[in-house]
Amino acid sequence: MMIDVFNHFMPQAYLERLRALIPGHVAVTAFPRLKTLCDVDARLALLDEFDGLQQVLSLANPPLELIAPPDKTPELARLANDALAEICRRHPDRFPTFIAALPMNNIDASLLEIDRAVNDLGARGVQVFTNIAGKPLSLPEFRPIFQRMAAHDLPVWVHPMRGPSSSDYASEQASEDEIWFSFGWPYETTACVTRLIYSRLFDELPDLKIITHHMGGMIPYFAGKIGLGFRQIFFGTPERNPVAEDAGLKHQPMDYYKMLYADTALNGDLAATRCGHAFFGTSSCLFATDAPFDTEQGRGLIRNTIKAIEALPITAGRREMIFAGNARALLKLPADATSKIGSRA
């Protein structure tokens, strides 16, 4: 069995609502070109090509807070979550659960939606983005989201958010050559979790579970930079990081990065997968593909990611942990990972 914990789907009812709210957005002009992104039968046919493959569904971009104002996003979240839950209920052998969308520009409504999605719909976590309409996720106003998820003992999936309007240079107005996507997204993830760490989130909530998309962004590949800060060079020691001390962190910065979970959505690159696995370790890595966002309607991402994990120099038992075991434990799924979605609705 393989449980893909970070892939994307846009239910038809939700997509129709987006067409009315943001008619010119790429989500409604280009996304439907990927039939497996918005057609359940097409997605099921895709999964049939890979023995034992299941997917934990989540919405694709854009974040709800970039679609509608705070008085409209709660209804949009309910629509999306109800639709995802219904797909899981109808196809439990393929979609054991889903990740709930939240109206993050309305925190009170987000807390209500967390409880509804988890308790009534059977969601096994929530998806948030690396910034909330430009605000850092580490701000105190967003802390209740993490507190509520820690209380539910379920993970928070963190997805990068950065668009072409984030220019590559201060003298320019827009990013060129898709730098915002290829390199901006890994940076966003890294910056976001670093700010969360230095906000003392993990000191406050040591059992909080955060799943970082794309194998932690830049983190595994710049671990040496984590271990030696700029001010530390001049005013610290190998064991003393002045910035971490100023923030009041209880542990060394590296210890907190090791508390993160990472998915394998790296487009199947072998070297990057090995590097990410070496940093996070088998018990913190989860199989994910980012399907269906490739030129083969998701087939290439799934096929190549499976190959990359199979190429890791680990035992079959450890490989099974990445493919499914870690997801079952983290998401509290039954041994056969068959959904009970909707049974409490």
N, C-alpha and C positions, 0 to 999 in steps of 0.2 A: 504494500500500500504506500501511496505517496499523497501527502496533504500539502497542497500549494496554499500557503497562508497569506500571500500578498499578490493578488491579481485583481482585475477590475471588470465591473459589469455595470451597464446602464439600463435599468428596466424601462420598458416602453412607456409606461405611464409617467415616469420621472422625466424621460427624455422629451415627451410631449410638453410637459410643464416648462422645461428649459427653453423649448422653441418659442414659447410665448413670452418668457421673461428676458431671454438674451438671444434674440433671433439671429444675430450676426456672429455669434461666438463660435470658435473652432469646435466646441463640443457638439454643436448642432449642425455645423456645415461640413466638418471633416470626419468626426468620430463615426457617424453611421456608415462610412465606407468600410469599416471593419465590422462585418456582419456578426462575427462572434462576440462583439462587444455589447450588442443590444438585442440579439435574437437568441432566445433560450435554446431553440432546436439546433441552431448552428453551433452554439457552445457545447451542447451535449454531444453532437457529432464529433466535435474536436476532441473532447475527452475520451470518446470511444476509441480513438486512435492510440491511446496510451493506457496500457493495462494497469488497473488499480489506482488511477489518478482521481483524486478528489480536490475540490477547490473551496476555500473559504472566501466568500464573495465580499467585495467592497466597491464603493463608488469610485469612478475616475474623477480627475479634475473637471471643473473648478470647485474649490471649496464653497460651501453654501454661503459663507459670509461675503463672498465676492459676487454672489448672484442676486441677493435680495436684502432689504433692510431688516433690522432686528424683529420687527413685528410680522414679517413674512417667512423668515427662515425656519421657525419652529414647525410650521405646517409642511414646508418642503422636506424637512428631515423626517417627519412622520410618514409622508408619502413614500420617500425613498426606502426607509427601513421596513415599512409594511410590505413593499414590493419585493425587497430582498428576502424577507422572512417567508413570503409566500412561495418564492422559487425554491427555497430550501425545504419547505414543507412538502412541496410536490415532488421533489427529486432528492430525497435524503441520502441516497446511495452515492450521489455525485457532489452534493453541496451540504456538508454536515452542519454548517453554521455560517454566519455572516458577521461582518464588522460594521457596527452602527455608525451612521453619519450624524454629526452634531451641528446645531446652529450656534457656532462659537461666537457670534456677535450678540448673543443673548444667553448669558451664563445661567440664569435661573431656569430658562427653558432647556438648556443643555443638560442640567442636572436631572430634570424631570424626564428627559428623553433617554438618558442613560438608564435610569431605573426601569422605565417602560420597556426599552429595547432588551435589557438583560432579563428582567423578571417576567415579562409578558411575551416577548417575541423570541427569546432564546439566543440573543446575540452573545458572542463570547469575547467582546472587547469593543473598543471604539477607535475610529480613525480621526486624527487631528493633523494639521499641517504645520510646517516649521515656522510660519508666522501667521498671525491672524489679521488679515488686511493690513499688513505692514508692522503690526505690533509683535514684539518678541513674546514667545510662549512662556517665558520665564517670569512675566509680570505677575504681581500678586493677584490680580483680578482673575487669572486663569488657574490659580492653585486649587480652587475647589474641584475642578475637573479631575485632577490627579488624586486628590484626597478621596473622591467618590470611587474612582477606579481601584484604588488601594483597598477601600472598604469592601468592594465586590471581589477583590483578589483576582482580577482579570487584567489583561494587558492593554496598553495604549499603543496603537500603531502610529508611527510618525512618518508622514509622507512629505517630501520636499515640495516647496511652492516658490517658484521664481519664474518670471516671464520675460519676454523680449524687452520690456520697458526698463528692466534693470541693466543699465549700460555697463560695458566692460571698462570704460574709462570715464573719468569725471567730466571730460570735455565733450562727451557725446551724450545723446539722448536715448539711444537704444543699443541693445546687444547685437553683435553681428556674428555671422557664421554659426549660429545656434550655440554659441558659447554659454548662454544662459541655461541651456538644457544639458549639454554634455558635461560641463564643468561647474555650472552654477548650482545644479541640484545637489551634487555631492558636498559642495561648500555649505549650502543651506542646512543640510542635515547635520553637518559637523558643527557649524556655528550654533544651531538650535540646541543640541544636546549639551554643548559646552556651557552655554548660558544657563541651562537648567541645572547642570552640575554646580556651577558657581553660585547659583541662587540657593544652594543648600537643600535642593529638593530631595536628594537621596539621604541626607542626614535626617530630614524630617520624616521621610517615608522610605525606610531602608528595604522594604519588601515590594516596592513598586516595580512593575514589570513594563519596560518600554522596548518595543520592537522597532529597530531602525531599518528603514528601507535601503536597498542597494548596499548591503553588507557594511552599514555604518558610515557610508559616504567616504570621507577622506581618512577617517580615524585609523584603520589598520596600517595604512601606507605611510602615515606620518607619526607613528607611535613614538619615535625618538624625539620629535618636536614637543609632544605632550610631556615627555619626561624631563625636558630642560627648557624652562621659560626664559623670556628675554630679561626680565628683572632678576631672575634667579642667577643668571650668568654673572651679574655685577654685584648683587647684594645678598645672595643666598649661598647655600651649600648644596652638595649632591642630595641631601635629605631635606632641605628647606627651600620651599617655593614661596617667596614673599607675597605673591598675588593670592595664592591659596590661603596663606595665613591671614591676609587682610579680609578675605571673604569669610573667614571663620570655619573653613572646612575641617572636619574631624580626621580626614585621612588624606593621603597623597592623591593628587588629581588622577593619576593612572588607575587607582583602585575603583574610582567611580565609572570610568569608561568601561572597565571590565564587568560592571554590573549590567550593562546593556545587553539586549538580545539583537541579533543581526539576521536578516534574511539573505538568501543566496541570489537575489535578483541582480545579476551582473552580466546579463546577456550571454551567459555561458562561457565567459572568459576563464580559461583554466588557471592562469597565473594569479589573477585577481582573486579567484575563489580560494586558491591555496593560501594566499596572504591573509585574506579575511578569516579563514578557518584557523590559521595559526595564531591570530591575535585573540579571537573570541573563544575558541575552543569548541569542541563538538557539542557540549551540553547547552551552549548558547546560540547555536546556529539552527535556523529553520529553513526548510525548503520553500522557495518562492520563485516565481518566474516573471512577474510583471505582465503576463499575457493579458490581453491578446495584442499588445502594442508592438507588432513587427510586420514585416511585409508579407508574412505567410499566415496572417490571421491568428498568430500566437503559436503556430507549430514550431517555428524556429527557436523561439525563446524556451519553450518546454523541452524540446529535444536537446538543445545545447546545454541547458542548465542541468538536466539529468546526467549528461555525459561528464560535465565538470565535477559533479559530486561523486560520480562513480570513479573518477580518476584520482580522488583524494587517497593518499596512502594510509588508510585506516581500515579497521576490520569491518566485516559485513554488519556486525552488531552496532558498531558506532555509526556506520552509514545509515542504518535504519533509524537511528535516533534523529538524524538530520531530516530524512525523508518523511518521517511520521511520528516517531516516539516523542520528540520534544514538543511537537504541536499538541499531541493528545494530552500530555501532562500540563502544559501551560494553559490550554484552552479548556481543560477539564472535559475532554471528549471521551466517550466510551471506547472500549478496546477496539471495536470494529469501526469506530468513528462514524456511525450512522446517526443522522440527525433526529432529534426529537423536537425540532423547531415547530412552533405553533401549538404544541400540545397543551400549553398553559394559557393560550390567548383566549 
